[in-house]
């Protein structure tokens, strides 16, 4: 068994290639920073969205409570008006049946 020698290249990058690699690393670092910034903004927007959903649910609940109170008050008012009208009808019927009173 014979060992084959391997060729190793000891190429030294030229200053232009070295600068290109440096700018690629800088651009890569900038991209990593930008990605981190966008992830933070995304999380902030998600939290804001969750807060808004909670506010909407609370607002809907309050409006349902108000509507329920108003419906109850309206039903009570309708019943009172109905009783008053019935009282007026009874008074009119009694007056018509006893005109000398």
C-alpha positions as CSV (number, residue, x, y, z in Angstrom):
1,X,0.0,0.0,0.0
2,X,1.5,3.2,-1.1
3,X,0.6,6.6,0.4
4,X,-0.2,9.2,-2.2
5,X,1.0,12.7,-1.4
6,X,-1.8,15.3,-1.4
7,X,-1.4,18.7,-2.9
8,X,-1.9,21.5,-0.4
9,X,-2.4,24.9,-1.8
10,X,-1.1,27.8,0.4
11,X,-2.8,30.5,-1.6
12,X,-2.6,33.9,0.1
13,X,-5.6,36.0,-0.7
14,X,-4.9,39.2,-2.5
15,X,-5.8,42.5,-0.8
16,X,-8.8,42.8,-3.1
17,X,-10.1,39.4,-2.1
18,X,-9.3,40.1,1.5
19,X,-11.3,43.3,1.4
20,X,-14.2,41.5,-0.3
21,X,-14.3,38.9,2.4
22,X,-14.2,41.7,5.0
23,X,-17.2,43.5,3.4
24,X,-19.0,40.2,3.1
25,X,-18.5,39.6,6.8
26,X,-19.6,43.2,7.6
27,X,-22.7,42.7,5.4
28,X,-23.4,39.4,7.1
29,X,-23.1,41.0,10.5
30,X,-25.4,43.8,9.3
31,X,-27.9,41.2,8.1
32,X,-27.7,39.3,11.4
33,X,-28.3,42.6,13.2
34,X,-31.2,43.5,10.9
35,X,-32.8,40.1,11.4
36,X,-32.5,40.4,15.1
37,X,-34.1,43.9,14.9
38,X,-36.9,42.6,12.7
39,X,-37.5,39.7,15.1
40,X,-37.8,42.1,18.0
41,X,-40.2,44.3,16.0
42,X,-42.2,41.2,15.1
43,X,-42.5,40.2,18.8
44,X,-43.5,43.7,19.8
45,X,-46.2,43.7,17.1
46,X,-47.5,40.3,18.3
47,X,-47.7,41.6,21.8
48,X,-49.5,44.7,20.6
49,X,-51.9,42.5,18.6
50,X,-52.6,40.4,21.7
51,X,-53.2,43.5,23.8
52,X,-55.6,44.8,21.1
53,X,-57.5,41.5,21.1
54,X,-57.9,41.7,24.8
55,X,-59.2,45.3,24.5
56,X,-61.6,44.3,21.8
57,X,-62.9,41.4,24.0
58,X,-63.3,43.7,27.0
59,X,-65.1,46.4,24.9
60,X,-67.5,43.7,23.5
61,X,-68.2,42.5,27.0
62,X,-68.9,46.0,28.2
63,X,-71.2,46.7,25.3
64,X,-73.1,43.5,25.9
65,X,-73.6,44.4,29.5
66,X,-74.8,47.9,28.6
67,X,-77.2,46.4,26.0
68,X,-78.5,44.0,28.5
69,X,-79.2,46.8,31.0
70,X,-80.8,48.9,28.3
71,X,-83.0,46.0,27.2
72,X,-84.1,45.3,30.8
73,X,-84.8,49.0,31.3
74,X,-86.8,49.2,28.0
75,X,-88.8,46.1,28.9
76,X,-89.6,47.6,32.3
77,X,-90.7,50.9,30.7
78,X,-92.9,49.0,28.2
79,X,-94.5,47.2,31.0
80,X,-95.1,50.4,32.9
81,X,-96.6,52.1,29.8
82,X,-98.8,49.1,29.2
83,X,-100.1,49.2,32.8
84,X,-100.8,52.9,32.6
85,X,-102.7,52.5,29.3
86,X,-104.7,49.7,30.8
87,X,-105.5,51.9,33.8
88,X,-106.6,54.7,31.4
89,X,-108.8,52.2,29.5
90,X,-110.3,51.0,32.7
91,X,-111.0,54.6,33.8
92,X,-112.6,55.3,30.4
93,X,-114.7,52.2,30.5
94,X,-115.8,53.0,34.1
95,X,-116.7,56.6,33.1
96,X,-118.7,55.4,30.1
97,X,-120.6,52.8,32.2
98,X,-121.4,55.3,34.9
99,X,-121.9,58.7,33.2
100,X,-123.5,60.3,36.2
101,X,-120.5,60.0,38.5
